[in-house]
């Protein structure tokens, strides 16, 4: 029984460390990929908007709870060739851009830079 517990106390922390390292490496990889991508501007039409709300619940000491939520905003653009792509945008841009808008979107990799509406 001692061998199993010793092995368990080594294996679980190693799995946690490997998962943590994998997450950190993926974040760094995505940052390098996006920051090294060229900054592009394309004539587009806004075809869809969506948002994703995530909730978390934290139990505190002595009958207290703490709820948090965060919202991530996305806009789907369609370029002149008919290709669609989705970019994460901030709440201000999400509120100002409307489905059906046409204009020039500037982005770098997966990073939204700006949208200039054509009137």
Secondary structure, DSSP 8 states (H G I E B T S, - for coil): -HHHHHHHHHHHHHHHHHHHHHHHHHHHHHHHHHHHS-EEEEEEEEEEEEEEEEEEEEE-SSS-EEEEEEEEEEEEEEETTS-EEEEEE-HHHHHH--TT-EEEEEEETTEEEEEEE--
